[in-house]
């Protein structure tokens, strides 16, 4: 673990929360006399096979410089051919990282109060699954979720149609590994498999007790169909959940432009001020 001090916040990087090399987090804690601090949690994307917690370093610094908010970026284990890690194990990693980070803040004489969580693509999926699912791993305690280009409905056949960015065979392989089952065009039609995919989809876990949500998505997304985001928007509206939709016009899946990033940052700041402070 490395610690770096600035005039505004302290950085704790590569803090291990379990034994795997990827089970580490970065934690930024504002220097303030406040004893109670909210926490903004980020989970990186990368198709559950790549990416790094350092992807959110700049955004965490920006938030800590602006608000008295702790920022946490979570590293987690990746899926693979052996299927030893599925979405369930990743959810456990997220839970353990948050629990350890909260205890870490408490060891410094502070108390973590409200929490927001979010990410991009796979990280947005991880965030939604964790915040929407009410179980022994996560009893549910989030003020809002940031969903940027996240897949929320794994039962949607459009996710597997194949594009230049995500060929059909790769889509079946990745989502199959995430699920922990062999997945192809034939097995996808099986009622048992569809039920498993439904259980692994954030859309079907959202209910009237879900936190507020920011959805940011592009109509030109060739990896995660925009229809998924629209269905989540419709469901949250029908449940009476606060939700804002940011149209990532002119962007792709992970490719973005500054004016869109600025819109997302402004909306995130609005939610931080409304729900965390």
C-alpha positions in Angstrom: 0.0 0.0 0.0 1.2 3.5 -0.9 0.1 6.7 0.8 0.5 10.1 -0.7 -0.5 13.3 1.0 -1.8 16.4 -0.8 -3.1 19.7 0.6 -6.7 18.6 0.1 -6.9 14.8 0.5 -4.9 11.7 1.3 -4.4 9.0 -1.2 -4.2 5.3 -0.2 -3.4 3.2 -3.2 -3.2 -0.6 -3.8 -4.9 -1.4 -0.5 -5.5 -5.2 -0.4 -8.9 -6.4 0.7 -8.3 -10.1 -0.1 -5.4 -12.3 -1.4 -5.7 -12.1 -5.2 -3.5 -9.6 -7.0 -6.6 -7.8 -8.5 -8.4 -7.6 -5.1 -7.1 -4.1 -4.2 -8.6 -0.7 -4.1 -7.6 3.0 -4.2 -9.1 5.2 -1.5 -9.0 9.1 -1.4 -10.0 10.7 1.9 -10.6 14.5 2.1 -8.7 16.4 4.7 -11.5 17.9 6.8 -12.6 18.3 10.3 -15.9 16.6 9.4 -16.3 13.3 11.3 -19.0 12.0 8.9 -18.2 11.7 5.2 -20.1 10.2 2.3 -18.4 7.9 -0.2 -18.5 7.8 -4.0 -17.5 4.3 -5.3 -16.3 3.7 -8.8 -15.9 0.3 -10.6 -13.9 0.2 -13.8 -15.0 -1.3 -17.1 -13.2 -3.5 -19.5 -15.5 -6.4 -20.4 -14.8 -8.1 -17.1 -11.5 -9.1 -18.6 -9.4 -5.9 -18.5 -9.3 -2.3 -17.2 -7.9 -1.1 -13.9 -9.0 0.8 -10.8 -6.6 3.6 -11.8 -8.9 4.4 -14.7 -10.9 6.6 -12.1 -7.9 8.3 -10.5 -8.5 11.7 -12.2 -12.2 11.7 -11.5 -11.7 10.8 -7.8 -9.2 13.7 -7.5 -11.7 16.0 -9.2 -14.4 15.1 -6.7 -12.2 15.2 -3.6 -11.0 18.6 -4.6 -14.5 19.9 -4.9 -16.4 18.1 -2.2 -15.9 16.6 1.3 -16.5 13.1 -0.2 -14.4 10.0 0.1 -13.7 8.3 -3.2 -13.1 4.6 -3.7 -12.0 2.8 -6.9 -12.4 -1.0 -6.8 -10.3 -3.6 -8.5 -11.9 -7.0 -8.9 -11.1 -10.5 -10.3 -11.7 -11.1 -14.0 -13.8 -13.8 -15.8 -12.0 -16.4 -17.9 -12.2 -19.7 -19.8 -12.1 -21.7 -16.5 -15.2 -19.9 -15.3 -13.9 -19.8 -11.7 -15.0 -16.2 -11.5 -18.6 -15.2 -12.5 -20.8 -12.2 -11.7 -21.4 -13.7 -8.3 -17.7 -13.7 -7.4 -17.3 -10.2 -8.7 -20.3 -9.1 -6.5 -18.5 -10.6 -3.5 -15.3 -8.7 -4.4 -17.3 -5.4 -4.6 -18.9 -6.2 -1.2 -15.5 -7.0 0.4 -13.8 -4.0 -1.0 -16.5 -1.6 0.2 -16.6 -3.2 3.6 -12.8 -3.0 4.0 -12.7 0.6 2.7 -15.4 1.7 5.2 -13.5 0.1 8.0 -10.3 1.8 6.8 -12.0 5.2 7.0 -13.4 4.3 10.4 -9.9 3.5 11.6 -8.9 7.1 10.9 -11.6 8.4 13.2 -14.2 9.1 10.5 -17.7 7.6 9.7 -18.9 6.8 6.3 -22.5 7.9 5.8 -24.3 7.9 2.4 -22.8 6.1 -0.6 -23.1 6.5 -4.4 -21.7 3.9 -6.8 -21.1 3.8 -10.5 -18.9 3.0 -13.5 -18.7 2.5 -17.2 -19.7 -0.6 -19.2 -18.8 -3.7 -17.1 -18.3 -1.4 -14.2 -21.7 0.0 -14.6 -23.2 -3.5 -14.7 -21.3 -4.4 -11.5 -22.5 -1.2 -9.9 -26.2 -1.8 -10.8 -26.1 -5.4 -9.9 -24.7 -4.6 -6.5 -26.9 -1.6 -5.7 -30.1 -3.3 -7.0 -29.7 -6.7 -5.5 -30.9 -7.1 -2.0 -29.2 -10.2 -0.4 -26.8 -11.2 2.3 -23.9 -9.8 0.3 -25.5 -6.4 -0.1 -28.4 -5.4 2.1 -28.9 -2.3 0.0 -27.6 1.1 1.2 -26.9 3.3 -1.8 -28.2 6.8 -2.5 -27.7 6.6 -6.3 -26.1 4.7 -9.1 -24.2 6.0 -12.2 -24.8 3.7 -15.2 -22.6 4.7 -18.1 -23.1 2.4 -21.1 -23.8 -0.6 -18.8 -25.5 -3.8 -20.0 -28.6 -4.2 -17.8 -30.6 -7.0 -19.7 -28.6 -10.1 -20.6 -31.8 -11.7 -22.0 -31.9 -9.2 -24.8 -31.1 -11.0 -28.1 -29.7 -7.7 -29.5 -26.7 -8.1 -27.1 -25.7 -11.2 -29.1 -26.4 -10.1 -32.7 -22.7 -9.4 -33.4 -21.1 -6.2 -34.5 -17.7 -5.0 -35.6 -16.9 -4.1 -32.0 -18.4 -7.2 -30.4 -18.7 -10.2 -32.8 -21.4 -12.7 -32.1 -19.2 -15.6 -30.9 -17.3 -13.2 -28.5 -20.6 -11.9 -27.1 -21.8 -15.4 -26.3 -18.4 -16.3 -24.8 -18.1 -13.3 -22.6 -21.7 -13.4 -21.2 -21.4 -17.1 -20.8 -18.3 -16.7 -18.7 -19.9 -14.0 -16.7 -22.9 -16.3 -16.1 -20.7 -19.4 -15.5 -22.3 -21.5 -18.2 -21.7 -22.4 -21.8 -23.7 -20.0 -24.0 -24.4 -20.1 -27.7 -27.3 -19.5 -30.0 -29.0 -22.8 -29.2 -28.6 -22.7 -25.4 -29.7 -19.0 -25.3 -33.2 -20.2 -26.2 -33.4 -22.6 -23.3 -35.9 -21.5 -20.6 -33.5 -22.5 -17.9 -30.7 -20.4 -19.4 -32.9 -17.5 -19.9 -33.9 -17.6 -16.3 -30.3 -17.6 -15.3 -29.6 -14.6 -17.5 -32.6 -12.8 -16.0 -31.2 -13.4 -12.5 -27.9 -12.0 -13.8 -29.5 -8.8 -15.2 -29.8 -5.6 -13.2 -33.0 -4.7 -15.0 -34.9 -7.5 -13.3 -33.6 -6.6 -9.8 -34.7 -2.9 -9.9 -37.7 -2.3 -7.7 -39.5 0.4 -5.8 -36.7 0.4 -3.2 -33.9 1.0 -5.7 -31.7 4.1 -5.5 -31.8 7.0 -7.9 -30.1 6.4 -11.2 -28.2 8.4 -13.8 -28.3 6.5 -17.1 -25.8 7.7 -19.8 -26.0 5.9 -23.1 -25.4 6.4 -26.8 -27.8 5.4 -29.6 -24.6 4.5 -31.6 -23.4 2.0 -29.0 -22.4 -1.2 -30.9 -21.6 -3.2 -27.8 -24.6 -2.6 -25.5 -27.8 -1.8 -27.4 -29.4 1.5 -26.4 -32.7 -0.4 -26.1 -31.5 -1.9 -22.9 -30.9 1.5 -21.3 -34.3 2.7 -22.6 -36.1 -0.3 -20.9 -34.3 0.4 -17.6 -35.4 4.1 -17.9 -39.0 3.0 -18.5 -39.0 0.6 -15.6 -37.5 3.0 -13.2 -40.0 5.7 -14.2 -42.9 3.2 -13.7 -41.6 2.4 -10.2 -41.4 6.1 -9.3 -37.6 6.0 -8.9 -35.7 9.2 -9.6 -33.8 8.8 -12.9 -32.0 11.1 -15.3 -31.0 10.1 -18.9 -27.9 11.6 -20.5 -27.8 11.1 -24.2 -24.2 10.4 -25.2 -24.8 11.8 -28.6 -21.9 11.5 -31.0 -20.2 8.7 -28.9 -19.9 5.0 -29.2 -19.6 2.5 -26.4 -16.4 3.5 -24.7 -15.5 6.2 -27.1 -16.6 9.6 -25.9 -16.2 13.3 -26.5 -15.5 16.1 -24.0 -18.8 17.9 -24.2 -20.6 14.7 -23.4 -18.2 13.9 -20.5 -18.9 17.4 -19.2 -22.6 16.7 -19.2 -22.1 13.5 -17.3 -19.8 15.2 -14.8 -22.4 18.0 -14.2 -25.1 15.4 -13.7 -22.9 13.4 -11.3 -22.1 16.5 -9.3 -25.8 17.4 -9.1 -26.5 13.9 -7.7 -23.6 14.2 -5.2 -24.9 17.5 -4.0 -28.5 16.2 -3.8 -28.0 12.7 -2.4 -24.7 12.6 -0.6 -24.1 16.0 1.0 
